[in-house]
């Protein structure tokens, strides 16, 4: 048997390098999978057999993946061979990276690899959840059904994400336009008024205090102040991004996001909906519960939620019921724990999780609508007060001048 030099990643996302003797590369992948190591490259006698460097934009949109999955499901249901399905679907892809990935998957399947094993070699396109569900579908002979569930799952997750982003676009756009308008007034318009006012002042006279404040801010922004503020904003954003890349930084930022009033509540509901939908899809597809919880934790998108789910997994692994570890995390609402407990007792945990996901997706929609309703008058009030204060401050010298003229006459 040949000896392989391999590189992979373990469950903690740490790089693992070593040597193993195996019949072939697929057998090696099966051995490492039992050790919870995902293979990324293999080297046999100086020949590299791994994930090739693929060209094109190295990102596949979730919508494109959902369309591919649904089309793949229809083709499998129609009885077309796997290799032919992958060949046809690859040629339909506009994204060159996705196209070459599918062609590589087709080639691996032709060489005797399982579909799940071939997909697992491309984690940037087919994540752990995807490849594990495909593996369950292959093992149970229900690949077409699993692919249907996968496409539905991806579409629902995309919709959830799109709703949250859409909710943020409106206030962000209004705030951006307000900042731009105020900046133009302060940098371009106010200096013109300042020259006029200075020409009208008599010896020893001063502008009114509100006007002096507005003029001072304008002079600061028109000089180096604007560049300083811009530099501070850019440096802050860069610092936060670097800080978030550290384990402690990401944890603190994710915790802070969940504690923000209103927005934190929406993010928590999104997390519960995603957790329920992911776990329901995995369990209904035949993936073991411990493996399902581990995959769900990794795809949660929030470190605090991830740690809570892993604690639940530890409790279930010790033989505890699902409910108590879930309550102990203090992350998930009690209603969720109670409904999951009922699902566990009745043997319909996947169905109950699906109902929880439906409920919380509706809750997210309602919370977003309420947030927009609340923010609209606040933004209008902020704009009115800010611009109104600037206008009044700049008209005050004119009022003073008019008063003096009326006294003279």
C-alpha positions as CSV (number, residue, x, y, z in Angstrom):
1,X,0.0,0.0,0.0
2,X,1.3,3.5,-0.8
3,X,2.3,6.0,1.8
4,X,0.6,9.4,1.7
5,X,1.8,12.7,3.1
6,X,-1.4,14.7,4.0
7,X,-2.5,18.1,5.2
8,X,-5.8,18.8,6.8
9,X,-7.8,20.6,9.5
10,X,-9.2,19.2,12.7
11,X,-12.5,20.1,14.4
12,X,-10.8,23.2,16.0
13,X,-9.8,24.4,12.5
14,X,-6.1,23.7,13.3
15,X,-3.8,22.5,10.6
16,X,-2.8,18.9,10.8
17,X,0.1,17.4,8.9
18,X,1.2,13.7,8.8
19,X,1.8,10.5,6.9
20,X,-0.5,7.5,6.6
21,X,-0.6,4.2,4.7
22,X,-3.8,3.6,2.8
23,X,-5.2,1.7,-0.2
24,X,-6.0,4.9,-2.0
25,X,-6.7,8.5,-1.3
26,X,-10.5,7.9,-0.8
27,X,-9.6,5.3,1.9
28,X,-7.3,7.8,3.5
29,X,-10.1,10.4,3.6
30,X,-12.4,7.9,5.3
31,X,-9.7,7.1,7.9
32,X,-9.1,10.8,8.7
33,X,-12.8,11.6,8.7
34,X,-13.2,9.1,11.6
35,X,-10.5,11.2,13.4
36,X,-12.5,14.3,12.6
37,X,-9.8,15.7,10.2
38,X,-10.9,17.3,7.0
39,X,-8.3,16.6,4.2
40,X,-7.1,19.5,2.1
41,X,-4.2,18.1,0.2
42,X,-2.4,14.7,-0.3
43,X,1.1,14.0,-1.6
44,X,2.0,10.5,-2.9
45,X,5.6,9.8,-3.9
46,X,6.2,13.4,-4.9
47,X,3.0,13.8,-6.8
48,X,0.5,16.3,-5.5
49,X,-3.1,15.1,-5.5
50,X,-5.2,17.6,-3.9
51,X,-7.3,20.7,-4.4
52,X,-6.0,22.4,-7.5
53,X,-5.6,26.1,-7.8
54,X,-8.7,27.2,-9.6
55,X,-9.1,30.4,-11.5
56,X,-11.8,33.0,-11.4
57,X,-13.5,34.8,-8.5
58,X,-13.0,32.4,-5.6
59,X,-16.4,32.8,-4.2
60,X,-19.8,31.2,-4.9
61,X,-23.0,33.1,-4.0
62,X,-25.5,31.2,-1.9
63,X,-28.2,31.9,-4.5
64,X,-26.1,30.2,-7.2
65,X,-25.5,27.3,-4.9
66,X,-29.2,27.0,-4.1
67,X,-30.1,27.0,-7.9
68,X,-27.4,24.4,-8.6
69,X,-28.6,22.2,-5.7
70,X,-32.3,22.3,-6.9
71,X,-31.3,21.5,-10.5
72,X,-29.0,18.7,-9.3
73,X,-31.9,17.2,-7.3
74,X,-34.3,17.3,-10.4
75,X,-31.6,15.6,-12.5
76,X,-30.9,12.9,-10.0
77,X,-34.7,12.3,-9.6
78,X,-34.9,11.9,-13.4
79,X,-32.4,9.1,-13.2
80,X,-29.4,10.8,-14.9
81,X,-25.9,9.5,-13.8
82,X,-24.0,11.6,-11.3
83,X,-21.1,12.3,-13.7
84,X,-23.4,13.5,-16.4
85,X,-25.4,15.8,-14.0
86,X,-22.2,17.4,-12.8
87,X,-20.9,17.9,-16.4
88,X,-24.1,19.5,-17.5
89,X,-24.4,21.8,-14.5
90,X,-20.8,22.8,-14.6
91,X,-21.2,24.1,-18.2
92,X,-24.1,26.2,-17.1
93,X,-22.2,28.1,-14.5
94,X,-21.1,31.7,-15.3
95,X,-18.8,31.7,-12.2
96,X,-15.6,30.2,-13.5
97,X,-14.4,29.1,-10.1
98,X,-17.7,27.3,-9.4
99,X,-17.5,25.7,-12.9
100,X,-14.0,24.4,-12.4
101,X,-14.9,23.2,-8.9
102,X,-17.8,21.1,-10.3
103,X,-15.6,19.7,-13.0
104,X,-13.0,18.7,-10.4
105,X,-15.8,17.0,-8.4
106,X,-17.0,15.2,-11.5
107,X,-13.4,14.0,-12.1
108,X,-13.1,12.7,-8.6
109,X,-16.4,10.9,-8.8
110,X,-15.3,9.3,-12.1
111,X,-12.1,8.1,-10.3
112,X,-14.2,6.3,-7.7
113,X,-14.7,8.9,-5.0
114,X,-18.0,9.3,-3.3
115,X,-19.9,12.5,-4.2
116,X,-19.7,13.7,-0.5
117,X,-16.0,13.0,-0.4
118,X,-15.4,14.9,-3.7
119,X,-17.4,17.9,-2.4
120,X,-15.7,17.9,1.0
121,X,-12.4,18.7,-0.8
122,X,-13.8,22.1,-1.7
123,X,-15.0,23.6,1.6
124,X,-15.1,27.1,0.2
125,X,-18.0,26.0,-2.0
126,X,-19.5,23.0,-0.2
127,X,-19.2,23.5,3.5
128,X,-19.3,20.8,6.2
129,X,-23.1,20.9,6.5
130,X,-23.5,20.4,2.7
131,X,-21.1,17.5,2.4
132,X,-22.4,15.7,5.5
133,X,-26.0,15.9,4.2
134,X,-24.9,14.6,0.8
135,X,-23.1,11.8,2.6
136,X,-26.3,10.9,4.5
137,X,-28.3,11.1,1.2
138,X,-25.9,8.7,-0.5
139,X,-25.9,6.3,2.4
140,X,-29.7,6.2,2.6
141,X,-30.3,6.2,-1.2
142,X,-32.3,9.4,-1.0
143,X,-29.8,11.9,-2.5
144,X,-32.5,13.7,-4.6
145,X,-34.6,14.3,-1.4
146,X,-31.6,15.5,0.5
147,X,-30.7,17.9,-2.3
148,X,-34.2,19.3,-2.3
149,X,-34.0,19.9,1.5
150,X,-30.5,21.5,1.0
151,X,-31.8,23.9,-1.6
152,X,-34.8,24.9,0.5
153,X,-32.5,25.4,3.5
154,X,-30.1,27.6,1.6
155,X,-32.9,29.7,0.1
156,X,-34.4,30.3,3.6
157,X,-31.0,31.2,5.0
158,X,-30.4,33.6,2.1
159,X,-33.8,35.2,2.6
160,X,-33.2,35.6,6.3
161,X,-29.8,37.3,5.7
162,X,-31.3,39.5,2.9
163,X,-34.1,40.7,5.3
164,X,-31.5,41.8,7.9
165,X,-29.3,43.5,5.4
166,X,-32.3,45.3,3.8
167,X,-33.3,46.6,7.2
168,X,-29.9,48.1,7.7
169,X,-29.7,49.7,4.2
170,X,-32.5,52.3,4.8
171,X,-31.1,53.9,8.0
172,X,-27.5,53.7,6.7
173,X,-28.5,55.4,3.5
174,X,-30.4,58.2,5.4
175,X,-27.6,58.7,7.8
176,X,-25.0,58.8,5.0
177,X,-27.0,61.4,3.1
178,X,-27.5,63.5,6.2
179,X,-23.8,63.4,6.9
180,X,-23.0,64.4,3.3
181,X,-25.5,67.3,3.4
182,X,-24.3,68.6,6.7
183,X,-20.7,68.3,5.5
184,X,-21.4,70.4,2.4
185,X,-23.2,73.0,4.4
186,X,-20.4,73.2,7.0
187,X,-17.5,73.2,4.5
188,X,-18.9,75.1,1.5
189,X,-21.9,77.3,2.6
190,X,-20.9,78.5,6.1
191,X,-17.6,80.0,5.1
192,X,-19.5,82.2,2.6
193,X,-21.8,83.5,5.3
194,X,-18.9,84.0,7.6
195,X,-17.3,86.5,5.2
196,X,-20.6,88.4,4.8
197,X,-21.1,88.6,8.6
198,X,-17.5,89.8,9.3
199,X,-18.0,92.6,6.8
200,X,-21.2,93.7,8.6
201,X,-19.7,93.7,12.1
202,X,-18.8,97.0,13.7
203,X,-15.7,97.7,15.9
204,X,-15.7,95.5,19.0
205,X,-18.8,93.5,17.9
206,X,-19.0,89.7,18.0
207,X,-21.2,87.2,16.3
208,X,-23.9,85.5,18.5
209,X,-22.6,82.5,20.5
210,X,-24.5,79.9,18.4
211,X,-23.2,81.4,15.2
212,X,-19.6,81.4,16.6
213,X,-19.9,77.7,17.5
214,X,-21.2,76.8,14.0
215,X,-18.5,78.9,12.4
216,X,-15.8,77.3,14.6
217,X,-16.9,73.8,13.6
218,X,-17.0,74.8,10.0
219,X,-13.4,76.2,10.2
220,X,-12.3,73.0,11.9
221,X,-13.8,70.8,9.2
222,X,-12.7,72.9,6.3
223,X,-9.1,72.8,7.6
224,X,-7.3,69.7,8.8
225,X,-10.1,68.7,11.1
226,X,-12.1,66.9,8.4
227,X,-9.0,64.8,7.3
228,X,-8.2,64.0,11.0
229,X,-11.8,62.8,11.6
230,X,-11.7,60.7,8.4
231,X,-8.3,59.2,9.4
232,X,-9.6,58.4,12.8
233,X,-12.7,56.6,11.4
234,X,-10.6,54.6,8.9
235,X,-8.1,53.6,11.6
236,X,-10.9,52.6,14.0
237,X,-12.5,50.4,11.3
238,X,-9.2,48.8,10.5
239,X,-8.4,48.2,14.2
240,X,-11.8,46.7,14.8
241,X,-11.3,44.3,11.8
242,X,-7.9,43.2,13.1
243,X,-9.2,42.8,16.6
244,X,-12.1,40.7,15.4
245,X,-9.7,38.3,13.7
246,X,-8.3,37.4,17.2
247,X,-10.3,34.8,19.2
248,X,-10.8,37.1,22.1
249,X,-11.7,40.0,19.9
250,X,-14.3,38.1,17.9
251,X,-15.8,36.8,21.1
252,X,-16.1,40.2,22.7
253,X,-17.5,41.8,19.6
254,X,-20.1,39.0,19.1
255,X,-21.1,39.4,22.8
256,X,-21.5,43.1,22.4
257,X,-23.6,42.7,19.3
258,X,-26.1,40.5,21.2
259,X,-26.3,43.1,23.9
260,X,-27.1,46.1,21.7
261,X,-30.7,47.3,22.4
262,X,-33.3,46.3,19.7
263,X,-30.6,45.2,17.2
264,X,-29.2,42.6,19.6
265,X,-32.7,41.2,20.0
266,X,-33.0,40.8,16.2
267,X,-29.6,39.2,15.9
268,X,-30.5,36.7,18.7
269,X,-33.8,35.8,16.9
270,X,-31.8,35.4,13.7
271,X,-29.4,33.1,15.5
272,X,-32.3,31.0,17.0
273,X,-33.9,30.7,13.5
274,X,-30.7,29.7,11.9
275,X,-29.9,27.2,14.7
276,X,-33.3,25.6,14.4
277,X,-33.4,25.5,10.6
278,X,-29.9,24.0,10.4
279,X,-30.4,21.4,13.1
280,X,-33.8,20.4,11.7
281,X,-32.4,20.0,8.2
282,X,-29.5,17.8,9.4
283,X,-31.6,15.6,11.7
284,X,-34.3,15.1,9.1
285,X,-31.6,14.0,6.6
286,X,-30.3,11.3,8.9
287,X,-27.1,13.0,10.2
288,X,-26.4,11.8,13.8
289,X,-27.4,14.3,16.5
290,X,-23.8,14.9,18.0
291,X,-22.4,15.5,14.5
292,X,-25.4,17.7,13.7
293,X,-24.9,19.9,16.8
294,X,-21.2,20.3,15.9
295,X,-21.9,21.4,12.4
296,X,-24.7,23.7,13.6
297,X,-22.3,25.3,16.0
298,X,-19.7,26.0,13.3
299,X,-22.3,27.5,11.0
300,X,-23.9,29.7,13.7
301,X,-22.0,32.9,12.7
302,X,-21.6,34.0,16.3
303,X,-18.9,32.7,18.8
304,X,-21.3,33.1,21.8
305,X,-24.0,31.1,20.1
306,X,-21.4,28.6,18.9
307,X,-20.1,28.0,22.5
308,X,-23.6,27.6,23.7
309,X,-24.4,24.9,21.1
310,X,-21.2,23.1,21.9
311,X,-22.1,23.1,25.6
312,X,-25.4,21.5,24.6
313,X,-23.5,18.9,22.5
314,X,-21.3,18.1,25.5
315,X,-24.4,17.6,27.7
316,X,-26.1,15.4,25.1
317,X,-22.9,13.4,24.8
318,X,-23.0,12.7,28.5
319,X,-26.5,11.3,28.1
320,X,-28.5,14.3,29.3
321,X,-31.7,15.4,27.7
322,X,-31.6,18.2,25.1
323,X,-33.5,20.7,27.3
324,X,-31.4,21.2,30.4
325,X,-28.1,22.0,28.7
326,X,-30.0,24.3,26.4
327,X,-31.5,26.2,29.3
328,X,-28.2,26.4,31.1
329,X,-26.6,28.3,28.2
330,X,-28.9,31.3,28.9
331,X,-28.6,32.2,25.2
332,X,-31.8,30.6,23.9
333,X,-35.3,31.6,25.1
334,X,-37.0,29.3,27.5
335,X,-39.8,28.8,25.0
336,X,-37.3,27.3,22.5
337,X,-36.0,24.9,25.2
338,X,-39.6,23.8,26.1
339,X,-40.6,23.2,22.5
340,X,-37.5,21.2,21.8
341,X,-38.2,19.2,25.0
342,X,-41.7,18.4,23.6
343,X,-40.2,17.4,20.3
344,X,-37.6,15.2,22.0
345,X,-40.3,13.4,24.1
346,X,-42.5,12.8,21.1
347,X,-39.7,11.7,18.8
348,X,-40.4,14.5,16.4
349,X,-37.4,16.8,17.2
350,X,-36.7,17.7,13.6
351,X,-40.3,18.7,12.9
352,X,-40.4,20.7,16.1
353,X,-37.2,22.5,15.2
354,X,-38.7,23.3,11.8
355,X,-41.7,24.9,13.5
356,X,-39.4,26.9,15.8
357,X,-37.4,28.1,12.7
358,X,-40.7,29.2,10.9
359,X,-41.9,31.0,14.0
360,X,-38.6,32.9,14.6
361,X,-38.2,33.8,10.9
362,X,-41.6,35.5,11.2
363,X,-40.5,37.1,14.4
364,X,-37.4,38.5,12.6
365,X,-39.6,40.0,9.9
366,X,-41.8,41.6,12.5
367,X,-38.9,42.9,14.5
368,X,-37.3,44.4,11.4
369,X,-40.6,46.1,10.4
370,X,-40.9,47.5,14.0
371,X,-37.3,48.7,13.9
372,X,-37.8,50.6,10.6
373,X,-41.1,52.1,11.9
374,X,-39.2,53.3,15.0
375,X,-36.2,54.6,13.2
376,X,-38.0,56.7,10.6
377,X,-39.3,59.4,12.9
378,X,-36.0,59.4,14.9
379,X,-34.0,60.0,11.7
380,X,-36.3,62.7,10.5
381,X,-36.2,64.4,13.9
382,X,-32.4,64.1,13.9
383,X,-32.1,65.7,10.5
384,X,-34.6,68.4,11.4
385,X,-32.9,69.4,14.6
386,X,-29.4,69.3,13.2
387,X,-30.0,71.3,10.0
388,X,-32.6,73.5,11.7
389,X,-30.0,74.5,14.4
390,X,-27.4,75.4,11.7
391,X,-29.9,77.5,9.8
392,X,-31.1,79.4,13.0
393,X,-27.5,80.0,14.1
394,X,-26.6,81.5,10.7
395,X,-29.7,83.7,10.6
396,X,-29.2,85.1,14.1
397,X,-26.7,87.8,12.9
398,X,-29.2,88.9,10.3
399,X,-31.9,89.3,13.0
400,X,-29.5,91.3,15.1
401,X,-28.6,93.5,12.1
402,X,-32.3,94.0,11.2
403,X,-33.0,95.0,14.9
404,X,-30.2,97.7,14.7
405,X,-31.5,99.1,11.5
406,X,-35.0,99.4,12.9
407,X,-33.6,101.3,15.9
408,X,-31.8,103.8,13.6
409,X,-35.0,104.5,11.7
